[in-house]
Amino acid sequence: MKYFLIAILFGICLFVGFLVSNKYRQRSAFFKALVLVCQKLNVEISFSRERLKNLVGSFDQQTKKSLCGLTDNYLAFIEQESPLDKESLFKNIKFLKEDEKDIIFLFFRSLGRSDVDSQSKELSNFEKRFEGLVTSSAEENKKYGKLSFKLGIMAGLLIVIVLI
């Protein structure tokens, strides 16, 4: 019974370490997908002049998965034609910092609000901002992602040693 309890506690520590490291991995993938969204929107708005609803809905499944439902939340806003608010846009997204949410909210709020040339310039500016966030999130993932997983292992081993 004692060893079973020790194994469960070790598994819990390992799982917590995995969850924390996954947060950093998700942030990195999220910002990479946002850069791809900016690039695609910039190209599509400039050349095809397709409706924004169709463009946002046409992202591939990998991009939608990396954005953790952000595009679906934005599409729901477009269909309802109600004011965009942060809570509904970032529903189910817990790994972003508040200043990152502000930048992303500003990005989605500015979509479709100006002419094609101005919108293209805005998309390019946001793309540069998101590339900076990609760099910082990749560094954090590299530094803290592995560290948190290793700390989970170490905490589990410490519990095992103390209880044995």
C-alpha positions in Angstrom: 0.0 0.0 0.0 2.9 2.3 0.9 4.5 1.8 -2.5 1.3 2.4 -4.3 0.9 5.7 -2.5 4.5 6.7 -3.4 3.9 5.8 -7.0 0.7 7.9 -7.1 2.5 10.9 -5.5 5.4 10.6 -8.0 2.9 10.4 -10.9 1.2 13.6 -9.6 4.4 15.5 -9.4 5.4 14.3 -12.9 2.0 15.4 -14.2 2.2 18.8 -12.6 5.7 19.3 -14.2 4.3 18.2 -17.5 1.3 20.7 -17.3 3.6 23.6 -16.5 6.0 22.7 -19.3 3.1 22.3 -21.7 2.0 25.9 -20.9 5.3 27.2 -22.3 5.1 24.9 -25.3 1.5 26.1 -26.1 2.5 29.8 -25.8 5.3 29.3 -28.3 3.0 27.4 -30.8 0.3 30.1 -30.3 2.5 33.0 -31.3 3.9 31.1 -34.2 0.4 30.5 -35.4 -0.5 34.2 -34.9 2.4 35.2 -37.2 1.1 32.8 -39.9 -2.4 34.3 -39.5 -1.0 37.8 -40.0 0.9 36.6 -43.1 -2.1 34.8 -44.6 -4.5 37.7 -43.9 -2.1 40.2 -45.4 -1.7 38.2 -48.6 -5.4 37.3 -48.9 -6.7 40.8 -48.1 -4.3 42.4 -50.6 -4.9 40.1 -53.5 -8.2 38.2 -53.2 -10.1 40.8 -51.2 -12.2 38.1 -49.7 -14.6 38.7 -46.8 -12.9 38.6 -43.4 -15.3 36.0 -42.1 -14.3 33.6 -45.0 -10.6 34.3 -44.5 -10.7 33.6 -40.7 -12.8 30.5 -41.3 -10.4 29.1 -43.9 -7.4 28.5 -41.6 -6.2 25.0 -41.5 -6.8 22.7 -38.5 -3.3 22.9 -37.2 -3.4 26.7 -37.0 -6.8 26.6 -35.3 -5.5 24.0 -32.8 -2.4 26.1 -32.1 -4.6 29.2 -31.5 -6.7 27.3 -28.9 -10.1 28.4 -30.2 -9.2 32.0 -30.6 -10.4 32.1 -34.3 -13.6 30.3 -33.4 -14.3 32.9 -30.7 -13.6 35.7 -33.2 -15.9 34.1 -35.8 -18.6 33.9 -33.1 -18.1 37.7 -32.6 -18.4 38.4 -36.4 -21.6 36.3 -36.7 -23.2 38.0 -33.7 -22.1 41.5 -34.8 -21.8 42.5 -31.2 -19.0 44.5 -29.6 -15.8 42.5 -29.1 -14.8 42.0 -25.5 -11.7 40.4 -24.0 -13.5 37.8 -22.0 -15.3 36.2 -24.9 -12.2 36.4 -27.2 -9.9 34.7 -24.8 -12.3 32.2 -23.4 -10.5 29.0 -22.4 -7.0 30.5 -23.0 -5.2 30.7 -19.7 -1.5 30.8 -20.6 -1.3 34.3 -22.0 -0.1 37.3 -20.0 -2.3 40.4 -19.7 -0.1 42.6 -22.0 -0.1 39.9 -24.6 -3.9 39.7 -24.4 -4.0 43.5 -24.9 -1.9 43.3 -28.1 -3.9 40.4 -29.5 -7.2 42.0 -28.6 -6.1 45.2 -30.4 -5.1 43.1 -33.4 -8.5 41.4 -33.7 -10.4 44.6 -32.9 -8.6 46.4 -35.8 -9.3 43.7 -38.4 -11.7 44.9 -41.1 -11.8 48.5 -39.8 -9.9 50.2 -42.6 -9.1 50.2 -46.3 -7.0 47.6 -47.9 -3.7 49.5 -47.9 -4.0 50.6 -44.3 -5.1 47.2 -43.2 -2.1 45.7 -44.9 0.3 48.1 -43.1 -1.4 47.3 -39.8 -1.1 43.5 -40.4 2.6 44.0 -41.2 3.1 45.9 -37.9 1.3 43.3 -35.9 3.3 40.6 -37.6 6.5 42.2 -36.4 5.1 42.5 -32.9 4.1 38.9 -32.9 7.5 37.8 -34.2 9.0 39.5 -31.1 6.6 37.5 -29.0 7.5 34.3 -30.8 11.2 34.9 -30.0 10.5 35.6 -26.3 8.1 32.7 -25.9 10.5 30.3 -27.6 13.3 31.4 -25.2 11.0 30.9 -22.2 10.0 27.5 -23.6 13.6 26.5 -24.0 14.5 27.8 -20.5 11.5 27.1 -18.3 9.7 24.3 -20.2 12.3 21.7 -19.6 13.1 23.1 -16.2 9.5 22.7 -15.0 9.4 19.1 -16.2 12.7 18.3 -14.5 11.5 20.0 -11.3 8.4 17.8 -11.4 10.6 14.7 -11.6 12.9 16.0 -8.8 9.9 16.8 -6.5 8.6 13.3 -7.2 11.9 11.7 -6.4 12.2 13.8 -3.2 8.8 12.6 -2.0 9.8 9.0 -2.8 13.0 9.3 -0.9 11.3 11.0 2.1 8.6 8.4 2.3 10.9 5.4 1.9 
